[in-house]
Each structure stands twice: as C-alpha cells, then as structure tokens.
C-alpha cells in the first residue's frame, strides 16, 4: 500500500538526514576545536563561542527535531496499521 511505504520511506530518509547532519556537526565542531588553538585571545574566544551558539547548537537542535519527526512517523505507521489492513481487506472484497 502506498501510504505504508510513504511512512517507511519518509522515516528512513529523515533518519539518514539526521545522521548526516550529526556527522556534519561533529566535523565542524572538530574543525572549530582545531582552530581554537590559534585563537587564544579574548576576540578568538568570543568567535568560538559565537560559532558554537549560532551554528553548532542550532544544527544539534535540528537533528533532535528531525529524529523526533522520524520516530513519530514510525509510531503513526504502527497506529494506522489496522486502517491499512482494513483498507486492503475492503479493496480485496470489492474486486
């Protein structure tokens, strides 16, 4: 059934996106740590703090939201399972 597949595919794609974004965040964070060694000034520390709060924290929050939506799609698919089954039965009985 199309709707069942759509739930599953959307959830899988969102999980993959969350994984990719988390990998990106970790890579950028490591790059920032590497740069931080050369930024041992008050301005450098402020730069690193700003980078953390304006880029890395929002990316982390996006990952949390995407994972939540993916999990909700899995739960929704499970909750609608009976509806999908009844639709299949009804559709088969009409044929």
C-alpha positions as CSV (number, residue, x, y, z in Angstrom):
1,X,0.0,0.0,0.0
2,X,1.3,3.4,-1.0
3,X,0.7,5.1,2.4
4,X,2.6,2.4,4.3
5,X,5.6,2.7,2.1
6,X,5.4,6.5,2.3
7,X,5.6,6.4,6.1
8,X,8.5,4.0,6.0
9,X,10.5,5.8,3.3
10,X,9.9,9.2,4.9
11,X,11.1,7.9,8.3
12,X,14.2,6.3,6.8
13,X,15.1,9.4,4.8
14,X,14.7,11.6,7.9
15,X,16.9,9.3,10.0
16,X,19.5,9.4,7.3
17,X,19.3,13.2,7.2
18,X,19.7,13.3,11.0
19,X,22.7,11.1,10.8
20,X,24.3,13.2,8.1
21,X,23.6,16.4,10.0
22,X,25.1,14.9,13.2
23,X,28.2,13.9,11.2
24,X,28.4,17.4,9.8
25,X,28.1,18.9,13.2
26,X,30.8,16.7,14.6
27,X,33.1,17.5,11.7
28,X,32.6,21.3,12.1
29,X,33.0,21.0,15.8
30,X,36.3,19.3,15.4
31,X,37.4,21.9,12.9
32,X,36.5,24.6,15.4
33,X,38.5,22.9,18.1
34,X,41.5,22.8,15.7
35,X,41.1,26.5,15.0
36,X,40.6,27.3,18.7
37,X,44.2,26.6,19.5
38,X,45.2,29.5,17.3
39,X,42.5,31.8,18.8
40,X,43.8,32.2,22.3
41,X,42.7,35.8,22.6
42,X,39.5,37.4,24.0
43,X,38.3,38.0,20.5
44,X,39.2,34.5,19.4
45,X,37.3,33.0,22.4
46,X,34.3,35.2,21.6
47,X,34.4,34.0,17.9
48,X,34.4,30.3,19.1
49,X,31.5,30.9,21.5
50,X,29.5,32.7,18.8
51,X,30.3,30.0,16.3
52,X,29.1,27.4,18.8
53,X,25.9,29.2,19.7
54,X,25.0,30.4,16.2
55,X,25.8,27.3,14.1
56,X,26.5,24.2,16.1
57,X,23.8,24.5,18.7
58,X,21.1,25.1,16.1
59,X,22.3,22.2,14.0
60,X,22.2,20.0,17.1
61,X,18.6,21.1,17.7
62,X,17.6,20.4,14.1
63,X,19.0,16.9,14.5
64,X,16.8,16.4,17.6
65,X,13.7,17.7,15.7
66,X,14.4,15.5,12.6
67,X,14.9,12.4,14.8
68,X,11.6,13.2,16.6
69,X,9.7,13.5,13.4
70,X,11.2,10.3,12.1
71,X,10.2,8.5,15.2
72,X,6.7,9.9,15.1
73,X,6.3,8.6,11.5
74,X,7.2,5.2,12.7
75,X,4.6,5.4,15.5
76,X,2.0,6.8,13.1
77,X,2.6,3.9,10.7
78,X,2.1,1.5,13.6
79,X,-1.0,3.2,14.8
80,X,-2.5,3.3,11.3
81,X,-1.6,-0.3,10.6
82,X,-5.1,-1.5,11.3
83,X,-6.5,1.1,9.0
84,X,-4.1,-0.1,6.2
85,X,-5.1,-3.7,6.9
86,X,-8.8,-2.9,6.7
87,X,-8.3,-1.0,3.5
88,X,-6.6,-3.9,1.9
89,X,-9.4,-6.3,3.0
90,X,-12.1,-3.9,1.8
91,X,-10.2,-3.4,-1.5
92,X,-9.9,-7.2,-2.0
93,X,-13.5,-7.8,-1.2
94,X,-14.6,-5.3,-3.9
95,X,-12.5,-7.0,-6.6
